[in-house]
């Protein structure tokens, strides 16, 4: 059975550096964590955001 969690990620262009991307991890619609660096491609940003999301879900599970 799939487990529902309150986290989502959004990858957007970096407003300070043209052509680069940053991710934001949200919990219940509120920003919880942001990428510490910008990424050269959206694919790189999504890959790193997915790792951060997986970590956050793993930390969240025992606390439920």
LOSE-928380 format. One record per residue: residue number from 0; x, y, z of N, C-alpha, C in turn. Coordinates in pm, whole numbers, plus 50000, padded with zeros to 5 digits. Layout:
residues N
<pt NUM <X Y Z> <X Y Z> <X Y Z>>;
...
//
This chain:
residues 64
<pt 0 <50084 49882 50000> <50000 50000 50000> <50089 50125 50000>>;
<pt 1 <50060 50217 49914> <50136 50341 49906> <50105 50430 50026>>;
<pt 2 <50207 50491 50077> <50192 50577 50194> <50186 50723 50150>>;
<pt 3 <50089 50795 50201> <50079 50937 50170> <50167 51016 50264>>;
<pt 4 <50232 51113 50210> <50317 51201 50290> <50283 51345 50252>>;
<pt 5 <50320 51440 50336> <50281 51580 50313> <50382 51660 50231>>;
<pt 6 <50475 51594 50163> <50585 51665 50097> <50568 51672 49945>>;
<pt 7 <50609 51783 49889> <50614 51800 49744> <50743 51877 49711>>;
<pt 8 <50785 51866 49586> <50902 51941 49541> <50863 52024 49420>>;
<pt 9 <50932 52137 49405> <50912 52222 49289> <51051 52266 49241>>;
<pt 10 <51074 52251 49113> <51200 52295 49052> <51168 52414 48964>>;
<pt 11 <51242 52523 48985> <51217 52647 48911> <51349 52709 48867>>;
<pt 12 <51343 52796 48768> <51464 52868 48728> <51518 52951 48846>>;
<pt 13 <51649 52958 48856> <51714 53041 48958> <51698 53186 48915>>;
<pt 14 <51637 53265 48998> <51610 53405 48963> <51737 53490 48958>>;
<pt 15 <51843 53444 49024> <51967 53522 49027> <52069 53479 48923>>;
<pt 16 <52051 53359 48865> <52148 53308 48769> <52074 53250 48648>>;
<pt 17 <52078 53320 48538> <52010 53275 48416> <52057 53137 48374>>;
<pt 18 <51962 53056 48332> <51994 52925 48279> <52021 52820 48385>>;
<pt 19 <52002 52851 48513> <52025 52755 48620> <51895 52733 48697>>;
<pt 20 <51892 52625 48777> <51769 52585 48844> <51793 52557 48992>>;
<pt 21 <51687 52576 49069> <51687 52546 49213> <51558 52471 49246>>;
<pt 22 <51564 52393 49353> <51444 52323 49398> <51404 52373 49537>>;
<pt 23 <51276 52354 49567> <51220 52382 49698> <51137 52262 49740>>;
<pt 24 <51155 52218 49863> <51076 52109 49918> <50971 52171 50009>>;
<pt 25 <50846 52134 49988> <50734 52187 50066> <50674 52079 50155>>;
<pt 26 <50630 52119 50273> <50555 52031 50361> <50420 52098 50385>>;
<pt 27 <50314 52029 50345> <50178 52084 50356> <50168 52224 50294>>;
<pt 28 <50236 52242 50181> <50228 52368 50108> <50319 52479 50158>>;
<pt 29 <50393 52453 50266> <50484 52553 50322> <50629 52516 50290>>;
<pt 30 <50712 52611 50248> <50852 52579 50219> <50922 52522 50343>>;
<pt 31 <50992 52411 50323> <51063 52347 50434> <51214 52346 50410>>;
<pt 32 <51255 52329 50285> <51397 52318 50253> <51418 52368 50110>>;
<pt 33 <51533 52430 50087> <51568 52479 49952> <51704 52424 49913>>;
<pt 34 <51725 52416 49784> <51855 52367 49737> <51965 52463 49780>>;
<pt 35 <52075 52409 49828> <52185 52495 49874> <52263 52558 49758>>;
<pt 36 <52249 52500 49640> <52320 52549 49521> <52222 52551 49404>>;
<pt 37 <52262 52616 49296> <52182 52609 49173> <52244 52503 49082>>;
<pt 38 <52164 52453 48990> <52206 52343 48904> <52204 52388 48759>>;
<pt 39 <52297 52333 48680> <52311 52372 48540> <52192 52327 48456>>;
<pt 40 <52130 52217 48494> <52014 52167 48419> <51899 52137 48513>>;
<pt 41 <51780 52139 48457> <51661 52105 48536> <51669 51959 48579>>;
<pt 42 <51722 51874 48494> <51735 51731 48527> <51821 51711 48652>>;
<pt 43 <51932 51784 48662> <52017 51775 48782> <51942 51821 48907>>;
<pt 44 <51869 51930 48893> <51793 51983 49006> <51686 51885 49051>>;
<pt 45 <51616 51823 48956> <51513 51725 48989> <51575 51604 49060>>;
<pt 46 <51690 51558 49010> <51757 51443 49072> <51795 51473 49216>>;
<pt 47 <51850 51590 49241> <51888 51626 49377> <51765 51648 49465>>;
<pt 48 <51662 51708 49410> <51537 51730 49485> <51475 51597 49525>>;
<pt 49 <51482 51500 49436> <51427 51368 49466> <51502 51302 49582>>;
<pt 50 <51634 51319 49585> <51712 51267 49698> <51671 51334 49829>>;
<pt 51 <51655 51465 49825> <51614 51539 49945> <51474 51495 49988>>;
<pt 52 <51385 51474 49893> <51250 51429 49923> <51253 51291 49987>>;
<pt 53 <51330 51200 49931> <51342 51064 49988> <51393 51068 50131>>;
<pt 54 <51493 51153 50157> <51547 51168 50293> <51440 51221 50388>>;
<pt 55 <51367 51322 50342> <51265 51383 50427> <51154 51282 50460>>;
<pt 56 <51115 51204 50362> <51012 51102 50386> <51063 50998 50486>>;
<pt 57 <51188 50955 50471> <51245 50857 50563> <51248 50912 50705>>;
<pt 58 <51281 51039 50723> <51283 51101 50855> <51142 51121 50911>>;
<pt 59 <51047 51140 50824> <50909 51167 50864> <50839 51039 50913>>;
<pt 60 <50866 50927 50850> <50796 50801 50880> <50797 50765 51029>>;
<pt 61 <50911 50761 51097> <50909 50721 51239> <50836 50822 51328>>;
<pt 62 <50826 50947 51285> <50767 51051 51368> <50614 51049 51363>>;
<pt 63 <50556 50972 51274> <50410 50971 51261> <50341 50910 51378>>;
//
